Amino acid sequence: MMNGTGLPNSPRVQTLPLPDSQTHFPGSPYSVSVLKPGYCRSQPDGSFRADGTVSLISGPRIILVDTGGPWDKDFLIGALEKRDMDPGHVQVVVGTHGHSDHVGNLNLFPHALMIIGYDVSEGETYRPNKLSEGETYVIDEHVSVVPTPGHTGQDVSVQVKGTSAGTVFIAGDLFECCSDEDSWRELSMNPAVQEVNRQEALRTADVIIPGHGLPFRVVRS
């Protein structure tokens, strides 16, 4: 029997979809909001329509995780305005990987710290880091960027501790959606590595925000 992650089900770990309306996870000092759930839909001609999930972490620092595609520019500016923000308020932008539906609006944030895959930069200055060596990049004691390759060679995810739902893991395309079963393997550069990172996320996270779907809960008995 398989669970919604495409991994063998066990009494210890299950994934459960959350209500469609549950896209905000308050917390102290950080809250996490899904500004736009991603999607991926097959089309009759064999193509597919897709957009990446866009998430905002609010607290001592304002952190945007993935920017959606370039067609999302007006949506993204409007979503920030609804929260009394503009792009200048965003201090850190994390791009979970380099696909266009996840990093299409980086130009809106020229003054933010950029963490795109394994690159960490401010403007034209690139900072040393050890993401490529498997080490976490710590933003502060509550928020960290975790290398989670597999879908591409330089995927990262963002771990946020201390929300009302526990630890929230913004996973990019480590997980396509709650019910991705084995479909994620077809899009993976390295399924074996990706499966290891999926299992680790399931071991540590309470809520996972996938790259192309709504958040889901991880239940461990």
C-alpha positions as CSV (number, residue, x, y, z in Angstrom):
1,M,0.0,0.0,0.0
2,M,1.3,3.5,-0.9
3,N,0.7,6.8,0.8
4,G,0.3,10.1,-0.9
5,T,4.1,10.6,-1.2
6,G,4.8,7.6,-3.4
7,L,6.7,6.0,-0.5
8,P,5.7,2.7,1.2
9,N,3.0,3.3,3.8
10,S,3.7,2.3,7.4
11,P,2.1,2.7,10.8
12,R,4.6,5.5,11.6
13,V,4.0,8.0,8.7
14,Q,0.9,9.1,6.8
15,T,0.2,12.2,4.8
16,L,-3.3,13.8,5.0
17,P,-4.6,16.6,2.8
18,L,-5.6,19.8,4.7
19,P,-8.7,21.8,3.9
20,D,-8.3,23.9,0.8
21,S,-8.9,27.0,2.9
22,Q,-5.9,26.2,5.2
23,T,-3.1,28.1,3.6
24,H,-2.0,30.2,6.6
25,F,0.0,28.9,9.5
26,P,0.4,31.6,12.2
27,G,3.3,31.3,14.6
28,S,5.9,33.1,16.8
29,P,8.1,34.5,15.7
30,Y,7.3,33.4,12.1
31,S,4.1,32.8,10.2
32,V,3.8,31.0,6.9
33,S,1.2,31.9,4.2
34,V,0.7,30.2,0.8
35,L,0.1,33.2,-1.5
36,K,-0.7,30.9,-4.5
37,P,-0.9,27.1,-4.5
38,G,0.9,25.7,-7.5
39,Y,-0.7,23.4,-10.1
40,C,0.2,21.1,-12.9
41,R,-2.5,20.0,-15.5
42,S,-2.1,17.8,-18.5
43,Q,-3.5,19.1,-21.8
44,P,-5.0,17.2,-24.7
45,D,-2.1,18.0,-27.0
46,G,0.4,16.3,-24.6
47,S,1.6,19.6,-23.1
48,F,0.8,20.7,-19.6
49,R,0.0,23.9,-17.8
50,A,2.0,24.5,-14.6
51,D,2.8,27.2,-12.1
52,G,4.8,26.9,-8.9
53,T,3.6,27.5,-5.3
54,V,4.4,31.0,-3.9
55,S,4.9,31.2,-0.1
56,L,5.5,34.1,2.2
57,I,7.3,33.8,5.6
58,S,6.5,36.8,7.9
59,G,8.3,37.6,11.1
60,P,11.6,39.3,12.1
61,R,12.5,38.9,8.4
62,I,10.2,38.9,5.4
63,I,11.1,35.9,3.2
64,L,9.5,34.9,-0.1
65,V,9.9,31.3,-1.2
66,D,9.5,31.0,-5.0
67,T,8.1,33.8,-7.1
68,G,5.9,32.0,-9.6
69,G,6.3,32.4,-13.3
70,P,6.8,35.8,-15.1
71,W,3.1,35.8,-15.8
72,D,2.5,36.1,-12.1
73,K,4.0,39.5,-11.8
74,D,0.8,41.5,-11.2
75,F,-0.6,38.7,-8.9
76,L,2.5,38.8,-6.8
77,I,2.6,42.6,-6.4
78,G,-1.1,42.5,-5.5
79,A,-0.7,39.7,-3.0
80,L,2.0,41.7,-1.2
81,E,-0.2,44.9,-1.3
82,K,-3.0,43.0,0.4
83,R,-0.6,42.5,3.3
84,D,0.5,46.2,3.3
85,M,3.8,45.3,1.6
86,D,5.5,46.0,-1.6
87,P,8.5,44.1,-3.2
88,G,10.9,46.4,-1.2
89,H,9.7,44.9,2.0
90,V,11.0,41.4,1.1
91,Q,14.4,40.9,2.6
92,V,15.1,37.3,1.5
93,V,14.0,35.5,-1.7
94,V,14.5,31.7,-1.9
95,G,14.2,30.0,-5.3
96,T,13.8,26.3,-4.6
97,H,15.2,25.5,-8.1
98,G,15.8,27.3,-11.4
99,H,12.7,26.4,-13.4
100,S,10.8,29.3,-14.8
101,D,7.6,28.7,-12.9
102,H,9.4,29.1,-9.6
103,V,11.8,32.0,-10.2
104,G,10.1,34.0,-12.9
105,N,10.0,37.3,-10.9
106,L,13.4,37.6,-9.3
107,N,13.8,41.0,-10.9
108,L,11.1,42.5,-8.6
109,F,13.5,42.1,-5.6
110,P,16.9,43.6,-6.6
111,H,17.8,44.5,-3.0
112,A,16.9,41.2,-1.4
113,L,19.3,38.4,-0.3
114,M,18.8,35.8,-3.0
115,I,19.2,32.1,-2.3
116,I,18.6,30.4,-5.6
117,G,19.4,26.7,-5.6
118,Y,22.9,26.6,-4.1
119,D,23.8,30.3,-4.9
120,V,23.6,32.9,-2.1
121,S,23.9,36.5,-3.3
122,E,23.2,40.1,-2.6
123,G,23.3,42.1,-5.8
124,E,26.4,41.0,-7.7
125,T,28.1,39.7,-4.6
126,Y,28.0,36.0,-4.0
127,R,28.5,34.6,-0.5
128,P,30.3,31.4,0.3
129,N,28.1,28.6,1.6
130,K,28.1,24.8,1.9
131,L,24.7,23.9,0.4
132,S,26.5,22.0,-2.3
133,E,28.2,19.9,0.4
134,G,24.8,19.0,2.0
135,E,24.9,21.6,4.8
136,T,21.9,23.7,5.8
137,Y,22.1,27.5,5.3
138,V,20.7,29.0,8.5
139,I,18.8,32.3,8.2
140,D,18.2,32.3,11.9
141,E,17.3,29.8,14.7
142,H,13.8,29.4,13.3
143,V,14.3,29.4,9.5
144,S,16.8,27.5,7.5
145,V,17.4,26.5,3.9
146,V,17.9,22.8,3.4
147,P,19.5,21.2,0.3
148,T,17.1,18.7,-1.1
149,P,18.3,17.7,-4.6
150,G,16.7,15.1,-6.8
151,H,14.2,17.0,-9.0
152,T,17.2,19.0,-10.2
153,G,20.7,18.9,-9.0
154,Q,20.4,22.0,-6.8
155,D,17.0,21.9,-5.2
156,V,16.5,23.5,-1.8
157,S,13.6,23.6,0.6
158,V,12.8,25.9,3.5
159,Q,12.2,24.7,7.1
160,V,10.2,27.0,9.4
161,K,10.0,26.0,13.1
162,G,7.5,27.3,15.7
163,T,4.3,27.7,13.8
164,S,0.8,26.8,15.2
165,A,1.1,23.6,13.0
166,G,4.6,22.8,14.1
167,T,7.4,22.6,11.6
168,V,6.4,23.8,8.1
169,F,8.6,22.5,5.2
170,I,8.3,24.5,2.0
171,A,9.5,21.8,-0.3
172,G,9.5,23.2,-3.9
173,D,9.3,20.2,-6.2
174,L,10.7,17.7,-3.7
175,F,6.9,17.0,-3.5
176,E,4.7,17.8,-6.5
177,C,1.5,17.5,-4.4
178,C,0.0,15.4,-1.6
179,S,-1.1,12.7,-4.0
180,D,1.9,12.7,-6.3
181,E,2.4,8.9,-5.8
182,D,5.1,7.9,-8.4
183,S,4.4,10.8,-10.8
184,W,7.3,12.8,-9.2
185,R,9.7,10.2,-10.5
186,E,9.0,11.1,-14.1
187,L,10.1,14.7,-13.4
188,S,13.2,13.8,-11.3
189,M,16.8,14.0,-12.5
190,N,17.8,11.6,-9.7
191,P,14.9,9.7,-8.1
192,A,17.0,7.8,-5.7
193,V,18.4,10.9,-4.1
194,Q,15.0,12.6,-4.2
195,E,13.4,9.7,-2.4
196,V,16.0,9.9,0.4
197,N,15.2,13.7,0.8
198,R,11.5,13.0,0.7
199,Q,11.8,10.5,3.5
200,E,13.8,12.9,5.6
201,A,11.2,15.6,5.1
202,L,8.5,13.2,6.2
203,R,10.6,12.4,9.3
204,T,11.0,16.0,10.4
205,A,8.1,18.1,9.1
206,D,4.5,18.5,10.4
207,V,3.2,20.3,7.4
208,I,4.6,20.2,3.8
209,I,4.0,22.8,1.2
210,P,4.6,21.1,-2.2
211,G,5.6,22.8,-5.4
212,H,2.3,22.1,-7.3
213,G,-0.5,21.7,-4.8
214,L,-2.0,22.6,-1.5
215,P,-0.3,22.0,1.9
216,F,-0.6,18.7,3.5
217,R,-0.1,17.3,7.0
218,V,2.4,14.6,8.1
219,V,1.1,12.3,10.8
220,R,3.6,10.1,12.8
221,S,2.4,7.6,15.3
